[in-house]
Amino acid sequence: LQKVVIALAPQTVVEVVVTEISVDAIRLLATLIDRNFTVDELLSAFTAAAKQLSKFKREFKRIEEVIEPFFQLKNTSPIVLYSKQDCNGYYKLIL
């Protein structure tokens, strides 16, 4: 993660979401979410994720509530989804 952050411009704000959901759930979210989504597209992605991994439905809803403001117009900050469950701290970057 540090290598990725170093590669960004110094004035770049990076939004980090730390969660305890599984690495597979983080991978699924990162696959379904595009940084250029509208808020409606983001909500659709979370609905699809909840259908695929229903045991994380509540956690997905919390993450959705946290990152939705980052998908408002004019917010282009990269988003990092970080899982504390993995001993090495697994993460996915959404640009």
Contact map, one row per residue, 1 for C-alpha under 8 A:
11111000000000000000000000000000000000000000000000000000000000000000000000000000000000000010000
11111100000000000000000000000000000000000000000000000000000000000000000000000000000000000000000
11111110000000000000000000000000000000000000000000000000000000000000000000000000000000000000000
11111111000000000000000000000000000000000000000000000000000000000000000000000000000000000000000
11111111000001000000000000000000000000000000000000000000000000000000000000000000000000000000000
01111111100000000000000000000000000000000000000000000000000000000000000000000000000000000000000
00111111100000000000000000000000000000000000000000000000000000000000000000000000000000000000000
00011111110100000000000000000000000000000000000000000000000000000000000000000000000000000000000
00000111111100000000000000000000000000000000000000000000000000000000000000000000000000000000000
00000001111100000000000000000000000000000000000000000000000000000000000000000000000000000000000
00000000111110000000000000000000000000000000000000000000000000000000000000000000000000000000000
00000001111111000000000000000000000000000000000000000000000000000000000000001000000000000000000
00000000001111100000000000000000000000000000000000000000000000000000000000001100000000000000000
00001000000111110000000000000000000000000000000000000000000000000000000000001111000000000000000
00000000000011111000000000000000000000000000000000000000000000000000000000001111000000000000000
00000000000001111100000000000000000000000000000000000000000000000000000000000011110000000000000
00000000000000111110000000000000000000000000000000000000000000100110000000000011110000000000000
00000000000000011111000000000000000000000000000000000000000000000000000000000000111100000000000
00000000000000001111100000000000000000000000000000000000000000000000000000000000111100000000000
00000000000000000111110000000000000000000000000000000000000000000000000000000000001110000000000
00000000000000000011111011000000000000000000000000000001001000000000000000000000001110000000000
00000000000000000001111111000000000000000000000000000000000000000000000000000000001011000000000
00000000000000000000111111100000000000000000000000000000000000000000000000000000001011000100000
00000000000000000000011111110000000000000000000000000000000000000000000000000000000000000000000
00000000000000000000111111111000000000000000000000001001000000000000000000000000000000000000000
00000000000000000000111111111100000000000000000000000000000000000000000000000000111000000011000
00000000000000000000001111111110000000000000000000000000000000000000000000000000000000000001000
00000000000000000000000111111111000000000000000010000000000000000000000000000000000000000000000
00000000000000000000000011111111100000000000110010000000000000000000000000000000000000000000000
00000000000000000000000001111111110000000000000000000000000000000000000000000000100000000001110
00000000000000000000000000111111110000000000000000000000000000000000000000000000000000000000000
00000000000000000000000000011111110000000000110010000000000000000000000000000000000000000000000
00000000000000000000000000001111111010000100100000000000000000000000000000000000000000000000010
00000000000000000000000000000111111110000100000000000000000000000000000000000000000000000000011
00000000000000000000000000000000111110000000000000000000000000000000001000010100000000000000011
00000000000000000000000000000000011111000000000000000000000000000000001000000000000000000000000
00000000000000000000000000000000111111111100000000000000000000000000001000000000000000000000000
00000000000000000000000000000000000111111100000000000000000000000000001100000000000000000000000
00000000000000000000000000000000000011111110000000000000000000000001001100000000000000000000000
00000000000000000000000000000000000011111111000000000000000000000000000000000000000000000000000
00000000000000000000000000000000000011111111100000000000000000000000000000000000000000000000000
00000000000000000000000000000000110011111111110000000000000000000001001000000000000000000000000
00000000000000000000000000000000000000111111111000000000000000010000000000000000000000000000000
00000000000000000000000000000000000000011111111100000000000000000000000000000000000000000000000
00000000000000000000000000001001100000001111111110000000000000000000000000000000000000000000000
00000000000000000000000000001001000000000111111111000000000110010000000000000000000000000000000
00000000000000000000000000000000000000000011111111100000000000000000000000000000000000000000000
00000000000000000000000000000000000000000001111111110000000000000000000000000000000000000000000
00000000000000000000000000011001000000000000111111111100100100000000000000000000000000000000000
00000000000000000000000000000000000000000000011111111111100100000000000000000000000000000000000
00000000000000000000000000000000000000000000001111111100100000000000000000000000000000000000000
00000000000000000000000000000000000000000000000111111100000000000000000000000000000000000000000
00000000000000000000000010000000000000000000000011111111100000000000000000000000000000000000000
00000000000000000000000000000000000000000000000011111111100000000000000000000000000000000000000
00000000000000000000000000000000000000000000000001001111110000000000000000000000000000000000000
00000000000000000000100010000000000000000000000001001111111100000000000000000000000000000000000
00000000000000000000000000000000000000000000000011101111111110000000000000000000000000000000000
00000000000000000000000000000000000000000000000000000011111111000000000000000000000000000000000
00000000000000000000100000000000000000000000000000000001111111100000000000000000000000000000000
00000000000000000000000000000000000000000000010011000001111111110000000000000000000000000000000
00000000000000000000000000000000000000000000010000000000111111111000000000000000000000000000000
00000000000000000000000000000000000000000000000000000000011111111100000000000000000000000000000
00000000000000001000000000000000000000000000000000000000001111111110000000000000000000000000000
00000000000000000000000000000000000000000010010000000000000111111111000000000000000000000000000
00000000000000000000000000000000000000000000000000000000000011111111100000000000000000000000000
00000000000000001000000000000000000000000000000000000000000001111111100000000000000000000000000
00000000000000001000000000000000000000000000000000000000000000111111111000000000000000000000000
00000000000000000000000000000000000000100100000000000000000000011111111100000000000000000000000
00000000000000000000000000000000000000000000000000000000000000001111111100000000000000000000000
00000000000000000000000000000000000000000000000000000000000000000011111100111000000000000000000
00000000000000000000000000000000001111100100000000000000000000000011111110110000000000000000000
00000000000000000000000000000000000001100000000000000000000000000001111111100000000000000000000
00000000000000000000000000000000000000000000000000000000000000000000001111100000000000000000000
00000000000000000000000000000000000000000000000000000000000000000000000111110000000000000000000
00000000000000000000000000000000000000000000000000000000000000000000011111111000000000000000000
00000000000000000000000000000000001000000000000000000000000000000000011001111100000000000000000
00000000000111100000000000000000000000000000000000000000000000000000010000111110000000000000001
00000000000011100000000000000000001000000000000000000000000000000000000000011111000000000000111
00000000000001111000000000000000000000000000000000000000000000000000000000001111100000000000111
00000000000001111000000000000000000000000000000000000000000000000000000000000111110000000011110
00000000000000011110000001000100000000000000000000000000000000000000000000000011111000000011110
00000000000000011110000001000000000000000000000000000000000000000000000000000001111100001111000
00000000000000000111111001000000000000000000000000000000000000000000000000000000111111001110000
00000000000000000111100000000000000000000000000000000000000000000000000000000000011111101100000
00000000000000000001111000000000000000000000000000000000000000000000000000000000001111101100000
00000000000000000000011000000000000000000000000000000000000000000000000000000000001111111100000
00000000000000000000000000000000000000000000000000000000000000000000000000000000000111111100000
00000000000000000000000000000000000000000000000000000000000000000000000000000000000001111100000
00000000000000000000000000000000000000000000000000000000000000000000000000000000011111111110000
00000000000000000000001000000000000000000000000000000000000000000000000000000000011111111111000
10000000000000000000000001000000000000000000000000000000000000000000000000000001111000001111100
00000000000000000000000001100100000000000000000000000000000000000000000000000001110000000111110
00000000000000000000000000000100000000000000000000000000000000000000000000000111100000000011111
00000000000000000000000000000100111000000000000000000000000000000000000000000111100000000001111
00000000000000000000000000000000011000000000000000000000000000000000000000001110000000000000111
